[in-house]
Each structure stands twice: as C-alpha cells, then as structure tokens.
Amino acid sequence: MTWSTFHIFTAPIFELFPTHTYSSLSPVSRSVAINPPLSTVKIFPSQTFTPTPLQKHSLCSFCHQIYLTLTTTHSKQTPKSATPMEERPETELISIPATPRDSTPEILTPSGQRSPRPQSKEGGKSSTAWTPTSFISPRFLSPIGTPMKKVLVNMKGYLEEVGHLTKLNPQDAWLPITESRNGNAHYAAFHNLNAGVGFQALVLPVAFSFLGWSWGIISLTIAYIWQLYTLWILVQLHEAVPGKRYNRYVELAEAAFGNRLGAWLSLFPTAYLSAGTATALILVGGETMKLFFEIVCGPLCTSNPLTTVEWYLVFTSLCIVLSQLPNLNSIAGLSLVGAVTAIVYSTMVWVLSVGQPRPPNISYEPIALPTFTSSIFSVFNALGIIAFAFRGHNLVLEIQSTMPSTFKHPAHVPMWKGAKVAYFFIAMCLFPVAIGGFWAYGNLMPPGGILNALFGFHEHDISRWLLATTFLLVVFSCLSSFQIYSMPVFDNFEASYTHRTNRPCSVWVRSGFRVVYGFINFFIGVALPFLSSLAGLLGGLTLPVTFAYPCFMWVLIKKPTKYSFNWYFNWSLGWLGVAFSVAFTIGGIWSIVDNGLKLKFFKPN
C-alpha cells in the first residue's frame, strides 16, 4: 500500500534541527518537507493511510529505534572525553529514553505478515536490544521500508550538510558586519588587501634609516612571517567551538580571557585601530588632496587656495557619502578599488624614487646618535614602525563572519584562500617600498616617509602628471580604507541601539550616526594634527592585537597538550610579543621626548 501522509511522533527528532537553515540545504535535503505541525512528514500526495492505534504504537517504537541509530552514529564521532549528558551544550543531539521492547507487542503489518526480528542465540527468542544497522537491511521489506528509508536518507544528508548546529543571534541579522553572509574568497582578498596596505607602508624606509640594511630586512621578514601565522590562528579560531561563530575580535578575546579581562585587553587597541586609523586617514587624505591640487593647478592657482583644514573637510565629506553603504559585503567594490590603487601607488612611489638620481651625501649607515641609550630606544621606535605597518588583524574575524559556513563548507576555507592571495600582494608592496625607498634616500629619509621624500627631492625632476596620478591614487586608497576600518565602529553603535530598542536601525538613524562619526574624526584630526608622528608609539600599543593575543587565544581555546611543542611555541611567541610591545612603547615615548613633538593643537600644517 502506498501512503499519502505518514503520521509519526517525530517532533522530538525534528525539533533538534533549526528551520532557519532550510533555505541553505541541498535539493536532496529539501525533499524532507518539515512544515508545522512538525509531526507530519509528507511523502506521496496521491493516497491516504490512517494507522490504527496499535499500529501507531508499534511505529513509534520502531521509528525511535532508528532515531537511536542516528544519534549513536553521531556519538561515535565524539571524543571519549566529551562532557556528561547533563553538561552537554544545547546544540548536541541528545537521545530520549527508548520504548522498552518488552512493552511492544508483535503485531501484523498492513500486508498481514509479521515484521521479522532477529533471533537470539538462546533458543530463538526475540532480541530485546535490536537496533537496525543498515538502511537497506532485509528488515525493511515491509511496506514501511520505502518511505522510511527515504526519510532517513534525507535526514542523514541534512546532518552531513549542516554538521554542527550553530546558534545564531537574531540581532546579528540587523548589524552591518553580519547583516549579509554571502561573502566569498574574492571578497576576503579585497578586504584584507585594502586593510593591509595603506599609508603606514610609506614610513617603512624611516625604520630602515635607524636599523640599516641587514637588520631592517631581517626585522621586516620576521614580522611578516609572524603576523601571517597569527592571521592563520584567527581564521582557525573563528569557529573553534562547535555551534558558535566568533564574529568580532572582542568576542574571541572575551571567550579566551574571560569577559572582563578580554574586554579590558582588546577594547582599546581595537578601538584605536578602527577609529584612530580613520582619523589618521583623514589627515593623510586631506594633505594628499592639497598636494594633488597644487600639482595639477600649478601657477594657475588662485591667490586664495583652500587651507589644510578645508581640505580635511572635503575629504571627510567624501568619506561620509561613501559610508552610507549599509554593510561590510556592500563595500566589497570599494575594497577592490582600494586594493588596486594601493598596489599601483606603492609600485609607482618606489619605481619613481629608484629611477631618479640619488641625493648627494647619501649614506646607508644607521643614523648615529650621541649616546648608547638613545641608539637603543631609536631602534625600538624603528621596530615599532615596522610592527605598525602590519595592521588589519582586528578585521579578520569581521571579514570571515560575512561568509556562509556549513559542516561541508566551513568559512575558514575561502577566508584563508583570500587571505593568502592578499598577503602575497601585501608583501609585494611593503618590501619594495621599504628597500627601494631606503636605497633611493638612505638616512636622508624625512620623518614623513617616502611620499614626502619623493615630493621634496624630485618635485621638478618627475613629470607633474605622474606625481599628480600618484597622489590621486593615495586619496582613493585612503577613501576606501576609511570605510572598512570604520565598519566595526558602525557595528558597535548599531549593536547598542538594537539591544536597547529591540529593533533594527532605521535608515535615518544609521545615516545620522555615520555623519556624526565622520565629523568627530574630523574634529579630532584638526585638534590633534600631530597624530601621524606617533607611528612608533601607537605601533607598540597595538602590537599585541597582531602578534601576541592570537597566540594566547590558541592555547586557551584549543588547549594543546601541556608541555608539547605547540604549547611552548605559542606561549613563548605570545610573551615575546608582549615584551616587544612594552619595549616599542617605551621607544616611541623616548623618541617623542628626545626629538620633540610640536603640539600645535588646532593648527595643522
């Protein structure tokens, strides 16, 4: 007999699977139609069958035995050290007590034949603990075999595709970072490259002027390999705990160090790397726009050109307009533009510098300082500049959270593919700028970096249009970088708003905050125009985010075997990063005290 609707008491089974993931299933998995009420599974729409109460009782016991088979298979894949049943997370499949076989009478199937049971070794008695081991066993020869097999195969496909059950916070659907989850490896490459190459790369030759050739190249290489390893750690820790996605750097820090300590350790450096970098981008972008206008206009400029503050305002206005894009995935196109322009202007800067005659009296010896103490602190400050060049780790988890993730297709696979491509191009930008810039200018490199050196030494030697193109590309890169570095700040504000109001931000609220945020950064940039001179100090303060905290997080979350190589290596690397952070911070403070810092508040150059 063919059935139309097979009524079974399956609510305890299907309630374990979230219905919000139904749209992400494969066509095979979608063939199981789970519609309210959950106790109805539609199989064939043509005929109907109504089981008797005795048949219902037998079918319930039979289906539960199959359910136990699925949960037993799942539990075999769980390590023996799993927590007790009462301590298991909510997302784990936990079976319910089975109906005793002794209480289930042998009944006649609808076809009039007895359901076959295995015979025990003692006297041919029926087994009391029989569990089917195969979906194609002869025990499924009764008329319920075909539809039940279809249900179980589809359920198995569902389990394989979803894998672990991820508890999603409904609030994430309203926030800019997690609002859209259709990212891919290309988006990851664009975002990482846009965040990883910026104005901080232009000051790398300044560090070489204090370190010299050998130690400069060695330090830059070690820092690059080190940060690439910590980047891999962050990518792997995004879904380190089954059923949980750490969508933000602060969330991962709180999970590793505890809520209070994790927030205390990570909030300030990540806030600076977002809002502080946005302010620095306004300063660099506004000054570069001014230089671009002076080069293009030339002698035809009016007698009353815009002041530096007014150029800051123009750049801030452009940033505010672009910041109206709603979420992180929506700025993928901007990140592509920023990545391309960063690669092009980095290449143009060092090629133009190397192609011109070197200044007279150039020297490649480290800058001599009067005392040994001064030399040590200047080296620490130079290493802080190198550390500051590798930024973007505070955005890794945010970028990865924009990708879909299933058991078969976890998010770390496309994320790592995109990151590898991005950091290959980052290396192709940073190393030539540092080495080529130091070769072209040596220890005559001005504190502002290679762009200022190019404009100061070769303003009249290089085509005006080449210089103008280089500066324009820097402006485009700064505009794009402002968006991705500001996105965590937008996300934090909207998270506070939705938490208090229990509703998503309206277009007017979202736009209003982003306008206010842009002008706050503008005000800070005008009030503190010397922020760009603090690269060494700020590099030391934010260094743990990139070089230290990820190593500690790996040990605390992954829990490698104590006293193993992995355990020693990550603890050592983490504490070494902390030590460097303290040393670089002291070196940055000493550099400010020794060289002096012109604290001209509200008086930008």
GUZA-907012 format. One record per residue (C-alpha): residue in three letters; x, y, z. Coordinates in steps of 0.05 Angstrom, whole numbers, plus 5000, padded with zeros to 4 digits. Layout:
BEGIN
   residuo      X      Y      Z
       ala      X      Y      Z
...
This chain:
BEGIN
   residuo      X      Y      Z
       met   5000   5000   5000
       thr   5026   5070   4983
       trp   5016   5122   5037
       ser   4997   5195   5029
       thr   5015   5221   5097
       phe   5056   5182   5148
       his   5037   5206   5217
       ile   5091   5190   5267
       phe   5111   5221   5331
       thr   5174   5254   5305
       ala   5171   5322   5338
       pro   5228   5305   5387
       ile   5272   5289   5326
       phe   5257   5348   5280
       glu   5256   5400   5335
       leu   5331   5389   5341
       phe   5343   5420   5272
       pro   5333   5495   5263
       thr   5284   5513   5208
       his   5322   5577   5191
       thr   5375   5535   5157
       tyr   5325   5502   5110
       ser   5339   5551   5053
       ser   5413   5533   5054
       leu   5402   5458   5043
       ser   5417   5420   4981
       pro   5359   5396   4937
       val   5365   5327   4966
       ser   5358   5352   5037
       arg   5299   5397   5018
       ser   5259   5336   4998
       val   5242   5326   5070
       ala   5185   5376   5079
       ile   5183   5397   5151
       asn   5123   5442   5160
       pro   5082   5459   5221
       pro   5059   5416   5254
       leu   5127   5383   5259
       ser   5096   5314   5270
       thr   5074   5309   5197
       val   5121   5286   5141
       lys   5091   5289   5071
       ile   5116   5235   5024
       phe   5066   5217   4970
       pro   5007   5264   4956
       ser   4963   5213   4919
       gln   4934   5166   4971
       thr   4920   5165   5045
       phe   4931   5116   5101
       thr   4906   5121   5172
       pro   4941   5074   5220
       thr   4904   5042   5278
       pro   4923   5059   5350
       leu   4961   4992   5356
       gln   4999   5007   5292
       lys   5016   5077   5316
       his   5045   5047   5380
       ser   5089   4998   5342
       leu   5111   5050   5290
       cys   5130   5099   5345
       ser   5176   5047   5378
       phe   5204   5027   5310
       cys   5220   5099   5290
       his   5252   5113   5356
       gln   5299   5055   5347
       ile   5320   5086   5281
       tyr   5329   5153   5315
       leu   5375   5120   5366
       thr   5416   5092   5308
       leu   5428   5163   5281
       thr   5446   5190   5350
       thr   5492   5130   5363
       thr   5528   5143   5297
       his   5536   5216   5317
       ser   5562   5199   5386
       lys   5615   5152   5357
       gln   5648   5213   5325
       thr   5651   5249   5392
       pro   5716   5242   5433
       lys   5713   5199   5494
       ser   5729   5259   5537
       ala   5662   5291   5520
       thr   5624   5323   5577
       pro   5569   5285   5613
       met   5499   5287   5585
       glu   5476   5339   5635
       glu   5535   5385   5616
       arg   5530   5379   5541
       pro   5515   5442   5500
       glu   5445   5454   5475
       thr   5466   5441   5403
       glu   5487   5369   5414
       leu   5440   5313   5394
       ile   5416   5280   5458
       ser   5372   5218   5454
       ile   5310   5206   5496
       pro   5294   5141   5532
       ala   5273   5087   5484
       thr   5207   5050   5489
       pro   5222   4982   5520
       arg   5217   4925   5471
       asp   5182   4881   5521
       ser   5123   4930   5522
       thr   5117   4929   5446
       pro   5073   4871   5423
       glu   5086   4835   5359
       ile   5033   4858   5310
       leu   5013   4843   5240
       thr   5037   4892   5187
       pro   4985   4921   5139
       ser   5002   4866   5089
       gly   4985   4812   5140
       gln   5057   4788   5153
       arg   5096   4791   5216
       ser   5153   4841   5220
       pro   5216   4799   5220
       arg   5260   4803   5282
       pro   5330   4776   5293
       gln   5335   4712   5332
       ser   5379   4708   5392
       lys   5429   4652   5403
       glu   5389   4623   5461
       gly   5330   4585   5437
       gly   5310   4631   5382
       lys   5279   4683   5429
       ser   5268   4752   5402
       ser   5324   4801   5416
       thr   5307   4856   5465
       ala   5361   4905   5444
       trp   5359   4902   5369
       thr   5379   4965   5331
       pro   5378   4966   5254
       thr   5448   4976   5227
       ser   5434   4988   5153
       phe   5381   5026   5114
       ile   5379   4970   5062
       ser   5372   4912   5111
       pro   5320   4857   5096
       arg   5284   4881   5158
       phe   5258   4939   5116
       leu   5219   4893   5069
       ser   5153   4913   5099
       pro   5112   4968   5064
       ile   5140   5020   5111
       gly   5210   5007   5085
       thr   5209   5051   5023
       pro   5182   5116   5054
       met   5220   5108   5119
       lys   5285   5095   5081
       lys   5273   5159   5042
       val   5261   5199   5106
       leu   5324   5172   5139
       val   5368   5183   5078
       asn   5345   5254   5073
       met   5356   5264   5148
       lys   5426   5237   5141
       gly   5440   5286   5085
       tyr   5414   5342   5128
       leu   5462   5322   5184
       glu   5521   5318   5137
       glu   5507   5385   5106
       val   5492   5424   5169
       gly   5542   5385   5212
       his   5541   5422   5277
       leu   5483   5466   5297
       thr   5503   5539   5301
       lys   5464   5582   5349
       leu   5453   5648   5313
       asn   5439   5712   5350
       pro   5377   5743   5316
       gln   5407   5811   5329
       asp   5465   5795   5281
       ala   5416   5800   5222
       trp   5409   5875   5238
       leu   5483   5893   5244
       pro   5529   5918   5189
       ile   5582   5863   5196
       thr   5536   5803   5199
       glu   5476   5831   5161
       ser   5499   5798   5096
       arg   5531   5729   5095
       asn   5543   5719   5021
       gly   5618   5734   5022
       asn   5670   5691   4986
       ala   5745   5684   4976
       his   5747   5742   4928
       tyr   5714   5789   4978
       ala   5763   5764   5031
       ala   5822   5781   4986
       phe   5795   5850   4970
       his   5781   5868   5043
       asn   5847   5840   5070
       leu   5888   5875   5017
       asn   5851   5941   5027
       ala   5862   5937   5102
       gly   5934   5912   5098
       val   5965   5964   5052
       gly   5960   6037   5068
       phe   5996   6100   5088
       gln   6034   6063   5143
       ala   6074   6027   5089
       leu   6102   6094   5065
       val   6141   6104   5130
       leu   6178   6037   5128
       pro   6241   6069   5098
       val   6244   6113   5161
       ala   6253   6050   5203
       phe   6309   6026   5156
       ser   6346   6091   5167
       phe   6355   6071   5241
       leu   6365   5996   5230
       gly   6408   5994   5167
       trp   6404   5943   5111
       ser   6414   5877   5148
       trp   6372   5888   5210
       gly   6319   5925   5171
       ile   6307   5868   5122
       ile   6312   5814   5177
       ser   6262   5851   5222
       leu   6213   5862   5165
       thr   6216   5789   5144
       ile   6207   5762   5214
       ala   6149   5809   5227
       tyr   6115   5788   5162
       ile   6121   5713   5177
       trp   6099   5724   5249
       gln   6036   5763   5231
       leu   6019   5712   5176
       tyr   6020   5657   5229
       thr   5975   5696   5276
       leu   5929   5711   5218
       trp   5921   5636   5207
       ile   5906   5627   5281
       leu   5850   5678   5279
       val   5820   5645   5217
       gln   5820   5577   5251
       leu   5791   5604   5316
       his   5731   5635   5283
       glu   5692   5570   5292
       ala   5736   5536   5343
       val   5676   5518   5387
       pro   5621   5477   5353
       gly   5557   5517   5348
       lys   5590   5585   5358
       arg   5618   5636   5309
       tyr   5663   5690   5338
       asn   5644   5746   5291
       arg   5687   5801   5324
       tyr   5756   5805   5354
       val   5730   5828   5421
       glu   5683   5767   5424
       leu   5741   5719   5414
       ala   5783   5756   5466
       glu   5726   5750   5517
       ala   5718   5676   5502
       ala   5793   5664   5513
       phe   5809   5710   5571
       gly   5741   5718   5604
       asn   5690   5774   5594
       arg   5723   5827   5638
       leu   5796   5814   5623
       gly   5783   5802   5549
       ala   5745   5868   5541
       trp   5799   5905   5580
       leu   5855   5877   5537
       ser   5823   5884   5469
       leu   5776   5943   5471
       phe   5827   6000   5470
       pro   5874   5973   5416
       thr   5818   5951   5370
       ala   5781   6017   5381
       tyr   5844   6055   5362
       leu   5858   6011   5302
       ser   5788   6028   5278
       ala   5772   6100   5298
       gly   5844   6122   5306
       thr   5863   6096   5237
       ala   5802   6132   5208
       thr   5826   6198   5238
       ala   5897   6187   5211
       leu   5867   6172   5143
       ile   5831   6239   5144
       leu   5898   6274   5158
       val   5936   6236   5104
       gly   5879   6240   5053
       gly   5867   6315   5064
       glu   5941   6333   5059
       thr   5949   6290   4996
       met   5888   6323   4964
       lys   5921   6391   4977
       leu   5986   6368   4944
       phe   5947   6339   4885
       phe   5911   6405   4875
       glu   5976   6445   4879
       ile   6010   6400   4827
       val   5951   6400   4778
       cys   5936   6473   4785
       gly   6009   6496   4785
       pro   6019   6570   4771
       leu   5946   6578   4752
       cys   5923   6571   4824
       thr   5882   6626   4853
       ser   5911   6672   4905
       asn   5864   6643   4958
       pro   5870   6567   4955
       leu   5836   6522   5006
       thr   5870   6515   5073
       thr   5892   6448   5101
       val   5832   6446   5148
       glu   5786   6458   5090
       trp   5818   6401   5051
       tyr   5807   6357   5113
       leu   5734   6377   5110
       val   5729   6360   5036
       phe   5759   6291   5047
       thr   5714   6278   5108
       ser   5652   6296   5067
       leu   5672   6245   5014
       cys   5682   6193   5068
       ile   5614   6206   5097
       val   5580   6199   5030
       leu   5613   6131   5017
       ser   5599   6108   5088
       gln   5524   6104   5073
       leu   5535   6035   5043
       pro   5498   5991   5093
       asn   5543   5932   5109
       leu   5612   5901   5101
       asn   5595   5860   5040
       ser   5566   5921   5005
       ile   5635   5956   5006
       ala   5670   5898   4970
       gly   5673   5941   4907
       leu   5706   5997   4946
       ser   5755   5949   4977
       leu   5773   5925   4907
       val   5786   5997   4886
       gly   5827   6009   4948
       ala   5867   5946   4938
       val   5883   5962   4865
       thr   5901   6034   4879
       ala   5945   6014   4938
       ile   5984   5965   4895
       val   5992   6016   4839
       tyr   6014   6076   4881
       ser   6061   6033   4923
       thr   6094   6009   4860
       met   6096   6079   4829
       val   6127   6110   4891
       trp   6187   6064   4896
       val   6196   6059   4820
       leu   6197   6135   4813
       ser   6245   6141   4872
       val   6293   6089   4846
       gly   6291   6116   4776
       gln   6317   6185   4796
       pro   6388   6205   4814
       arg   6403   6195   4888
       pro   6414   6257   4931
       pro   6486   6277   4945
       asn   6519   6257   5010
       ile   6472   6197   5017
       ser   6492   6145   5069
       tyr   6465   6077   5087
       glu   6494   6073   5157
       pro   6444   6076   5213
       ile   6433   6146   5239
       ala   6486   6159   5293
       leu   6460   6183   5360
       pro   6502   6214   5416
       thr   6490   6161   5469
       phe   6482   6085   5471
       thr   6415   6093   5506
       ser   6390   6138   5451
       ser   6411   6087   5399
       ile   6374   6031   5435
       phe   6309   6070   5441
       ser   6313   6093   5369
       val   6319   6020   5347
       phe   6257   6003   5389
       asn   6220   6061   5356
       ala   6240   6035   5287
       leu   6216   5965   5304
       gly   6150   5996   5327
       ile   6143   6029   5258
       ile   6152   5961   5225
       ala   6101   5930   5272
       phe   6052   5986   5257
       ala   6058   5970   5182
       phe   6023   5903   5193
       arg   5952   5923   5210
       gly   5885   5892   5194
       his   5884   5834   5243
       asn   5829   5869   5282
       leu   5785   5860   5220
       val   5800   5787   5204
       leu   5742   5756   5243
       glu   5694   5811   5219
       ile   5712   5795   5146
       gln   5704   5720   5158
       ser   5636   5729   5191
       thr   5608   5754   5125
       met   5615   5685   5094
       pro   5566   5627   5098
       ser   5590   5567   5137
       thr   5567   5494   5138
       phe   5599   5429   5161
       lys   5618   5411   5089
       his   5639   5482   5070
       pro   5666   5518   5132
       ala   5681   5592   5126
       his   5755   5585   5142
       val   5770   5552   5074
       pro   5751   5612   5029
       met   5776   5661   5081
       trp   5846   5630   5082
       lys   5848   5626   5006
       gly   5832   5700   5001
       ala   5880   5719   5056
       lys   5938   5682   5023
       val   5927   5719   4958
       ala   5920   5786   4994
       tyr   5983   5778   5036
       phe   6023   5757   4975
       phe   6008   5824   4944
       ile   6019   5859   5011
       ala   6089   5831   5012
       met   6099   5854   4940
       cys   6081   5925   4964
       leu   6116   5931   5032
       phe   6184   5900   5016
       pro   6198   5941   4952
       val   6175   6006   4986
       ala   6220   5994   5046
       ile   6281   5970   5007
       gly   6273   6016   4946
       gly   6258   6077   4989
       phe   6319   6066   5033
       trp   6363   6055   4971
       ala   6339   6119   4939
       tyr   6344   6165   5000
       gly   6385   6128   5053
       asn   6387   6162   5121
       leu   6364   6227   5088
       met   6293   6199   5091
       pro   6247   6251   5122
       pro   6203   6230   5181
       gly   6141   6235   5137
       gly   6162   6176   5094
       ile   6177   6162   5021
       leu   6120   6203   4993
       asn   6146   6267   5025
       ala   6217   6249   5002
       leu   6193   6239   4931
       phe   6158   6307   4931
       gly   6215   6342   4967
       phe   6274   6316   4927
       his   6244   6306   4858
       glu   6187   6355   4851
       his   6219   6386   4790
       asp   6251   6322   4762
       ile   6189   6280   4753
       ser   6131   6294   4706
       arg   6078   6335   4741
       trp   6024   6287   4717
       leu   6060   6226   4745
       leu   6064   6259   4813
       ala   5991   6280   4809
       thr   5969   6210   4790
       thr   6008   6181   4849
       phe   5976   6229   4898
       leu   5906   6216   4869
       leu   5915   6141   4878
       val   5934   6153   4950
       val   5870   6193   4960
       phe   5828   6136   4931
       ser   5863   6085   4975
       cys   5850   6127   5038
       leu   5776   6136   5020
       ser   5768   6060   5013
       ser   5808   6044   5076
       phe   5765   6092   5117
       gln   5703   6051   5102
       ile   5730   5983   5123
       tyr   5764   6010   5186
       ser   5702   6047   5207
       met   5655   5988   5199
       pro   5669   5958   5269
       val   5652   6026   5299
       phe   5586   6028   5260
       asp   5572   5957   5283
       asn   5584   5973   5356
       phe   5537   6033   5354
       glu   5481   5995   5319
       ala   5490   5936   5367
       ser   5478   5983   5426
       tyr   5418   6014   5392
       thr   5385   5947   5373
       his   5399   5919   5443
       arg   5362   5976   5475
       thr   5304   5983   5426
       asn   5299   5910   5403
       arg   5291   5933   5330
       pro   5339   5947   5273
       cys   5366   6016   5259
       ser   5325   6057   5210
       val   5359   6088   5150
       trp   5357   6156   5184
       val   5388   6132   5249
       arg   5443   6094   5212
       ser   5458   6153   5167
       gly   5456   6203   5224
       phe   5506   6165   5265
       arg   5555   6157   5208
       val   5552   6231   5193
       val   5566   6247   5267
       tyr   5622   6196   5269
       gly   5656   6226   5208
       phe   5655   6296   5236
       ile   5680   6272   5304
       asn   5741   6243   5269
       phe   5749   6308   5231
       phe   5748   6347   5296
       ile   5800   6302   5328
       gly   5844   6307   5266
       val   5842   6383   5268
       ala   5852   6385   5343
       leu   5910   6335   5343
       pro   5946   6343   5276
       phe   6009   6310   5303
       leu   5978   6240   5307
       ser   6016   6218   5245
       ser   6081   6230   5282
       leu   6063   6177   5334
       ala   6072   6116   5290
       gly   6124   6083   5334
       leu   6086   6094   5399
       leu   6019   6072   5370
       gly   6052   6012   5337
       gly   6077   5989   5406
       leu   6009   5999   5439
       thr   5970   5960   5386
       leu   6023   5906   5373
       pro   5991   5853   5418
       val   5928   5851   5375
       thr   5970   5826   5317
       phe   6029   5790   5348
       ala   6012   5768   5419
       tyr   5938   5758   5434
       pro   5924   5707   5378
       cys   5979   5660   5407
       phe   5948   5663   5476
       met   5878   5652   5447
       trp   5902   5590   5411
       val   5929   5559   5475
       leu   5868   5578   5518
       ile   5815   5556   5468
       lys   5847   5498   5430
       lys   5883   5472   5493
       pro   5942   5436   5461
       thr   5977   5382   5502
       lys   6013   5414   5560
       tyr   6089   5420   5552
       ser   6084   5399   5478
       phe   6120   5438   5424
       asn   6055   5473   5404
       trp   6042   5493   5476
       tyr   6113   5521   5487
       phe   6116   5554   5419
       asn   6052   5594   5426
       trp   6064   5614   5498
       ser   6134   5637   5480
       leu   6112   5675   5419
       gly   6056   5709   5458
       trp   6100   5733   5515
       leu   6154   5755   5466
       gly   6101   5798   5432
       val   6081   5828   5499
       ala   6155   5844   5514
       phe   6164   5876   5446
       ser   6100   5917   5457
       val   6128   5946   5522
       ala   6196   5959   5491
       phe   6168   5992   5429
       thr   6121   6035   5470
       ile   6180   6059   5513
       gly   6220   6072   5449
       gly   6163   6112   5420
       ile   6157   6155   5482
       trp   6232   6166   5484
       ser   6232   6187   5411
       ile   6179   6238   5424
       val   6216   6266   5485
       asp   6284   6266   5451
       asn   6264   6295   5383
       gly   6209   6338   5409
       leu   6137   6339   5386
       lys   6105   6403   5364
       leu   6038   6400   5400
       lys   6002   6451   5357
       phe   5930   6439   5375
       phe   5881   6463   5323
       lys   5939   6485   5279
       pro   5951   6433   5224
       asn   6008   6446   5176
